[in-house]
Amino acid sequence: MMRNADNPSLWQPFGLSIGVHLLLAALVVLGTLSWKPFKQHKPMALTIEAVIVDTTQLATRREEAQKEAESAQKRQELEKQRAEELEKQKQREQEQEQQKQQQDELEKQKQTEAEKQKQLEAEKQKAAEVDNLRRKQLEDEKKKKAAQEKLEQMRKEQERKREEERQKREKELEQVRKQQEEVEKKRKIEEERLKQLEAREKADEAAKQKQVQEDAIKAQQDRQAQSLAEGRRAEKGDEYQLAIQQLVRENWLRPPTARPGLRCTLKIAQIPGGEVISAAISGSCNADEATKRSIVAAVERIEALPYRGFEDVFAREIDFEFIYDGD
């Protein structure tokens, strides 16, 4: 409503109506100023005629002013109606703008929710990937632990076999010792009997026989000692091969084509201290070329083979059999 009051076009009809009324009032005043009292010597017809003419003009002007006022009122009403229509149009535009803003805000909220959902899905996927990686690591650790347990079982089995061999050799040595004691006992009895029967002339012969027997006993003892040393050396060699096997397996990057039941013989050159100089397939090998290369690479990847504690079985060139029967 304040905006309608500030519009000049709405004030024009009011101003025009006021101007028409002012004009009519001026005409009436001018008509009354020219009026004079009736004189008897003048004819009444002329005066009456002038009054009638002035009244007709005044009525005509009043009618025109009224029509102008009505026209101005209609224009005012049209202007008012137009202003109301403009106000309604503005309100509709404002409402449309508000609806558009609300729609934009709703779309923005939907987009934000979609981005949050997308981010949530990405976080879920990332969490699933981390969980899969953790499960894979646990499975690898289980496989590695199982391999270590299998190697430990193999080591214990070899130790058990070596213990059985040792006990067997000790029993054999005990039997030999008993036999030697029995021989010695018999020898002494025989020697005493000979001394009693043959007297002094056969003493030299008895002494010679004694020497022969002592030499035989010493030779037997030497052979037994050598056999024991060789057995211990064989045990140490088995431990050496097992230590190398475990070390190579730890450095072996098994290719997908490797299958259980794998046997490959390699010739390894080393220097004192265990440092590997070279390695190559030197004997039978039931693996494909990729697996052969991976085994040789595993040996070359080792900085040094086991040395401390294995000095007695160390050799600059050794034949090593790589064994793989599955994880």
Sequence and secondary structure as in RCSB ss.txt:
>XXXX:A:sequence
MMRNADNPSLWQPFGLSIGVHLLLAALVVLGTLSWKPFKQHKPMALTIEAVIVDTTQLATRREEAQKEAESAQKR
QELEKQRAEELEKQKQREQEQEQQKQQQDELEKQKQTEAEKQKQLEAEKQKAAEVDNLRRKQLEDEKKKKAAQEK
LEQMRKEQERKREEERQKREKELEQVRKQQEEVEKKRKIEEERLKQLEAREKADEAAKQKQVQEDAIKAQQDRQA
QSLAEGRRAEKGDEYQLAIQQLVRENWLRPPTARPGLRCTLKIAQIPGGEVISAAISGSCNADEATKRSIVAAVE
RIEALPYRGFEDVFAREIDFEFIYDGD
>XXXX:A:secstr
 HHHHT HHHHHHHHHHHHHHHHHHHHHHHHHHT     TTS HHHHHHHHHHHHHHHHHHHHHHHHHHHHHHHH
HHHHHHHHHHHHHHHHHHHHHHHHHHHHHHHHHHHHHHHHHHHHHHHHHHHHHHHHHHHHHHHHHHHHHHHHHHH
HHHHHHHHHHHHHHHHHHHHHHHHHHHHHHHHHHHHHHHHHHHHHHHHGGGGHHHHHHHHHHHHHHHHHHHHHHH
HHHHHHHHHHHHHHHHHHHHHHHHHH    TT  SSEEEEEEEEE TTSBEEEEEEEEEE S HHHHHHHHHHHH
H SB   TT GGG  SEEEEEEEE   
